[in-house]
Amino acid sequence: QLQLVESGGGLAQPGGSLRLSCAASGFTLDRYAIGWFRQAPGKERETIACNSPTGGRPTLADSVKGRFTISRDNAKNTVYLQMNSLKPEDTAVYYCKADRTVVAYWGQGTQVTVSS
């Protein structure tokens, strides 16, 4: 079965950290562009990070620049979103996407809540 499975969400305090994982099964992630998105209640989906399959510097939204990083572990067929210095406004459902133009796969989403 071709799918992306996300994990790592949960509750964090302001200033804390979480790492989201996005593991692929049935296909090889290193051939896909990776995107991380989030959607908070009542708000539009926001693109927060993108990473091309050829590597290079990831693109990060201004809202997360300097706090979030995206990385890949090709041996584990997994991509990560490291989130540091979390703020309450980071609260949302986070999604990963693997995109190869003609085909794309979405993760199921994982809830991140930042609250004291």
C-alpha positions in Angstrom: 0.0 0.0 0.0 1.3 3.4 -1.0 1.0 5.8 1.9 2.6 8.4 4.2 2.2 7.9 7.9 2.8 10.8 10.2 3.7 10.7 13.9 5.2 12.9 16.6 2.4 15.4 17.2 1.1 16.2 20.6 1.1 18.9 23.3 4.1 21.2 23.8 4.6 24.2 26.0 5.5 27.6 24.5 9.2 27.6 23.8 9.3 23.8 23.6 10.1 21.5 20.7 8.5 18.7 18.8 9.7 16.6 15.9 7.2 15.3 13.3 8.0 12.2 11.2 6.5 11.3 7.9 7.3 7.8 6.8 6.6 6.4 3.4 5.7 2.9 2.5 5.4 1.4 -1.0 7.5 4.1 -2.7 10.8 5.8 -2.3 10.7 9.3 -0.8 14.1 10.4 -2.2 12.5 10.8 -5.6 9.8 13.2 -4.3 9.6 16.8 -3.4 8.4 17.0 0.2 6.1 19.6 1.7 4.8 20.3 5.2 1.5 22.1 5.6 -0.6 23.1 8.5 -4.2 24.1 9.1 -5.6 25.7 12.2 -9.3 25.8 12.9 -11.1 28.4 10.9 -7.9 29.2 8.8 -6.7 28.3 5.4 -4.1 25.7 4.9 -0.6 27.1 5.1 2.5 25.8 3.4 5.3 25.9 5.9 8.2 24.0 4.4 9.3 22.5 1.1 12.3 20.4 0.1 13.2 19.3 -3.4 14.3 15.7 -4.1 17.7 17.0 -5.3 18.5 18.5 -2.0 19.5 22.1 -1.5 18.3 24.6 0.9 14.6 24.0 2.0 12.1 26.8 1.6 10.5 27.8 4.8 7.5 30.2 5.4 8.4 33.4 7.2 6.2 32.3 10.1 8.5 29.4 10.9 11.8 30.5 9.5 14.6 30.2 12.1 12.5 27.9 14.2 11.6 24.9 12.0 13.8 22.7 9.9 13.0 20.0 7.4 15.3 17.0 6.9 15.3 13.6 5.2 16.6 10.1 6.2 16.7 8.2 3.0 17.8 5.0 4.8 14.6 5.1 6.8 12.5 6.5 3.9 11.3 9.2 6.3 11.2 13.0 6.4 11.2 15.1 9.5 9.9 18.5 10.6 11.9 19.7 13.6 9.9 22.4 15.4 11.7 24.6 18.0 10.7 27.6 20.0 7.1 26.7 19.5 4.4 29.4 19.9 0.7 29.1 20.6 0.0 30.2 17.0 1.7 27.1 15.8 -1.2 25.1 17.0 -2.7 23.3 14.0 -3.0 19.9 12.2 0.2 19.3 10.4 0.3 17.4 7.1 3.2 16.1 5.0 3.0 15.6 1.2 5.2 13.8 -1.2 5.0 15.2 -4.7 6.3 14.0 -8.0 4.1 16.3 -10.2 2.1 13.5 -11.7 1.4 11.8 -8.4 1.2 13.0 -4.9 0.6 11.4 -1.5 -0.6 13.0 1.7 -0.1 12.0 5.3 -3.1 11.6 7.5 -2.3 14.7 9.6 -1.1 15.0 13.2 -2.3 17.5 15.8 0.2 19.9 17.3 -1.1 21.9 20.3 1.1 24.6 21.9 -0.2 25.7 25.2 0.9 26.2 28.8 
